[in-house]
Structures are given as C-alpha cells and as structure tokens.
Amino acid sequence: MKISFLIHNAYGIGGTITTTFNLAGALAERHDVEIVSALRHREDPNLVPDPRVRLRALVDLRKEADHPLHQRPAKVFPAAEYRHHQYSELTDQRIGECLAALDADVVIGTRPGLNVHIARQAPQHVLRVGQEHLTLDNHSPRLRTALRRAYRRLDVITTVTEADAAAYRRKMWLPGVHVEALPNSVPDPALPPADSTAKVVIAAGRLVPVKRYDLLIEAFARVAAVHPDWQLRIYGKGEEQPRLRELIERLGLWNNVFLMGAATPMEAEWAKGSIGAAASNFEPFGMTIVEAMRCGLPVVSTDCPYGPGEIIADGTDGRLVPVGDRDALAAALLDLVGDDERRRRMSRAALDNARRFAPGPVVAQAERLLEAAAAARSAGRTTPQHHRTQSALTGRGHAARDAAHVAASGVLRSIRKGRR
C-alpha cells in the first residue's frame, strides 16, 4: 500500500510532527510511505524521520517567502483555520498540484485546513483520511461549519481520543464518513526504564499558558517544603518562560525547580526521573504523558479534556486531579513522593499499561481501519459503526446552531464596520 501524509511543516517541533513521524516510520515496515510538508523553513528537520520514509516539501520559505502568489491569502485552506495566515494562493496551487498527481492508495491529512484540501482536491481513486489532532469542540463554529461542507468527501476521520470521536459522530452529521479513535503512538524505549529512585519530578511541553506550569510550580512548592531534596525539572520553551522564572524566584525555589529548555528526544530525560507531571487546562491527547509512562514514570495529571483520563488509570499507573486545583495536585505529588513502594508499584503498572500505545498495536489498528475503509468504498457502502452511532437529527441540530452563530457573528462585524 502506498501511503502519503500531508503535514503543515515537518521541519518544526510539535506533537503532530512527532506522532506523524512515529506512525509513518512504523507503517514503513510494510508499506511505501512518504511525508509531504506543505511548508519548509530550514535545511534539515528537527526530528529525523525513519530512513524508509521519503520527505519532500511543497513551498520552501527560505527561497519563496516573497513569491507574488505567497502574498495573496489562501482560498482553499479555510479562513477560520488557525494557520490560515501562513497559507496563500501559492500553497493552494502547490498542494492542489501535488494531490492531482498523487499515485498513492491513501492520503492522510494532519490538520483541518489540509483535510479540506484532501477532501476537495484528492483524486477519486485515493482513500481520503482526515486526522484530528486537536478536538472538535476546540474549533470555532465558523470552522466547524466549513469542515462540515468539506468533510463529507472524506472516507475516514480519525481522532486521538474516544471522547472526541463520539463528539464527531454526534455533532458533525457526516453521512458515509467513518469516524474512529486512533491514539498517538510512542516508539519502544531504547533505554532501560526509570528505577523510581531519583528524587525528580519531570514535566515537558511548550511553555504556554494552557499547560499551566505556574500551577505545577506552585503545587511543587508544597512538595519542596516537606521534601527539600526533591526537584522539578520542566523541559520546553515558549512565551511563558520569563514569567515562570520570576515565579520560581519569588517562591524561593531556585534549588528545587529548573527550566531545562527543550530536549529532543526526551527519552533520556524521562529515564532520569521518578514521577511525571502535567497540569494542563486542555490536552487533546497527552503525548508527554504516554512518553513518561513508557519510560516507567507514573504521571500525576489534571483530568482535563480529553486525553489524560483515557491514558491514566487513576490510582493504578498515575493520579488524576481536578483541573486548576493546586492543592489536589500538590497532595497527589506528595502521595507518590512520600511512598517509595507505591511509586514503584505505579511505575510497573505505567510500563505495562502504556504498551497499548506502542507502534505495534497502533499500526495494526491503522491498517485494519484503512483496509476496512478501502473495502467498504469498493463495495459502495459505509462502515457499520457509522450507522450505529450517527444521529442525523442531533448532527443537524449542532450544524444549525453553528450556522446561526456564524451568521450572527457576520451581522455584528457588519454593524461594527458601519460605525467606523
């Protein structure tokens, strides 16, 4: 099977890039796989793809940022999509040409705007798959309305959690489109797992407000007060770094909390800790949670929508606490910090339970999904799951509400323009 992934920018850093490289590499063991990057801004990718996976770019910003067509806004890529300002008539043209010439059996989009391109421009003979790496509810009514129009031409939509798959089936009204949760995968660790003896809590991710590292630092202040020999190491970079550094200094935690910068790959760093931590307000999946567990770390996390609750078995391989609850987060950390046996027991459980996110099980599910969708398409039918779960009445209701919201927003914009 020839499989082509279409991604925003394979030369950057991020969860979608990581999971796409992971899945593409695992699929390349039995299939012909390529990754097509809409944009490119540097010579070499930050993450190294599997040597069996071909990588090519459509628009090289190092040479074409000033191209006349790149100065005009995109028309195919939806205006309501977060990345729209980075797309243009040039990307519309290059993506369209790429899809028209595609000789793959399957093309997989990795964000809403690219899924729209695939839905509208991929050849009829190609199986069209749209991946959702955020969540449906995270999108604006305007974007959801645009996606409803385009996504009916897709064959499959995959989400990273069961909760989001249920939301798509209930709210989107996409007759004939198969919706299924396909979790992100994390490669098998190359290093021995953590042994639970290091007095280190580790967190990783972009330093942005939604990740709530401020809450984690404040919670850890209570841990350091009781166990001053423990450390919190936070890996990542982002806009919150100056504010977090000031918070560390204000709380007097300069000997306990460290901003470590970005580390790629993270496996060697996870193995130096004994507990993983995540304090997000929102987490579509929770890639770092799985990475930590695959290295033998139980994870203390907020039970935010949607991912952590589908990854962590509370009290078995980690702890789930209410979103924004500093005291509960501190108490959960203290429970593990202060109980060596519990920490070791949860470490073993984390290793065992996280194996379901290994490439093998995830790729096997992906292959079954693609084969079933291809068979259903050739037979001119939809997959049974869609008919069992899709409610046309409910879906139409959500579509009508989004359309009304978009219309009302348009009226308000017109009124505001008229007052200027």
Secondary structure as GFF3:
##gff-version 3
##sequence-region A 1 420
A	DSSP	beta_strand	2	7	.	.	.	ID=ss1
A	DSSP	alpha_helix	15	27	.	.	.	ID=ss2
A	DSSP	beta_strand	32	40	.	.	.	ID=ss3
A	DSSP	beta_strand	54	60	.	.	.	ID=ss4
A	DSSP	alpha_helix	61	64	.	.	.	ID=ss5
A	DSSP	three_ten_helix	68	71	.	.	.	ID=ss6
A	DSSP	three_ten_helix	84	86	.	.	.	ID=ss7
A	DSSP	alpha_helix	89	100	.	.	.	ID=ss8
A	DSSP	beta_strand	106	109	.	.	.	ID=ss9
A	DSSP	alpha_helix	112	121	.	.	.	ID=ss10
A	DSSP	beta_strand	127	132	.	.	.	ID=ss11
A	DSSP	three_ten_helix	136	138	.	.	.	ID=ss12
A	DSSP	alpha_helix	141	151	.	.	.	ID=ss13
A	DSSP	beta_strand	156	159	.	.	.	ID=ss14
A	DSSP	alpha_helix	162	171	.	.	.	ID=ss15
A	DSSP	beta_strand	178	181	.	.	.	ID=ss16
A	DSSP	beta_strand	200	204	.	.	.	ID=ss17
A	DSSP	three_ten_helix	209	211	.	.	.	ID=ss18
A	DSSP	alpha_helix	213	226	.	.	.	ID=ss19
A	DSSP	beta_strand	231	235	.	.	.	ID=ss20
A	DSSP	alpha_helix	241	250	.	.	.	ID=ss21
A	DSSP	beta_strand	257	261	.	.	.	ID=ss22
A	DSSP	alpha_helix	267	270	.	.	.	ID=ss23
A	DSSP	beta_strand	275	278	.	.	.	ID=ss24
A	DSSP	alpha_helix	287	294	.	.	.	ID=ss25
A	DSSP	beta_strand	299	302	.	.	.	ID=ss26
A	DSSP	alpha_helix	308	311	.	.	.	ID=ss27
A	DSSP	beta_strand	318	321	.	.	.	ID=ss28
A	DSSP	alpha_helix	326	337	.	.	.	ID=ss29
A	DSSP	alpha_helix	340	353	.	.	.	ID=ss30
A	DSSP	three_ten_helix	354	357	.	.	.	ID=ss31
A	DSSP	alpha_helix	359	378	.	.	.	ID=ss32
A	DSSP	alpha_helix	384	389	.	.	.	ID=ss33
A	DSSP	alpha_helix	392	419	.	.	.	ID=ss34
###
